[in-house]
Amino acid sequence: MEGSPNIRLRRARLGKMWPMNLAARNIGVDERTYMRWEQGRQRPQLSTLKNLCEVFGMTAEELGFGYLVRVKEEPNASQILEGYELDEIAIEILKATDHGRNIPGVRKNEDVRSLSDESKQ
């Protein structure tokens, strides 16, 4: 993985006035590993990142590794189906599986049952 140098990590180390070997030792990694992090050629494992943050007293974001810990929000059904016209079969599938919650025009299973009961009368 070839990336750009991690300036934030370098600044954090220099702010502590640590040479690279001392930073590596404090974190518990080999100096070459630490050097690759600063160079952007390697990234820490999540377990090591936790220790790295504790040693520097900073967040992953502050150390230039925020992208490793960001949680990606999964889209809900209405976001996925936005802009699509749903045919009757798709709507019935969504109703049956309860994946249609929060989609305009798709009612919950209980509402569908009561509507079908009314239509039988």
Beta strands, then each sheet from edge to edge (+ up, - down):
end
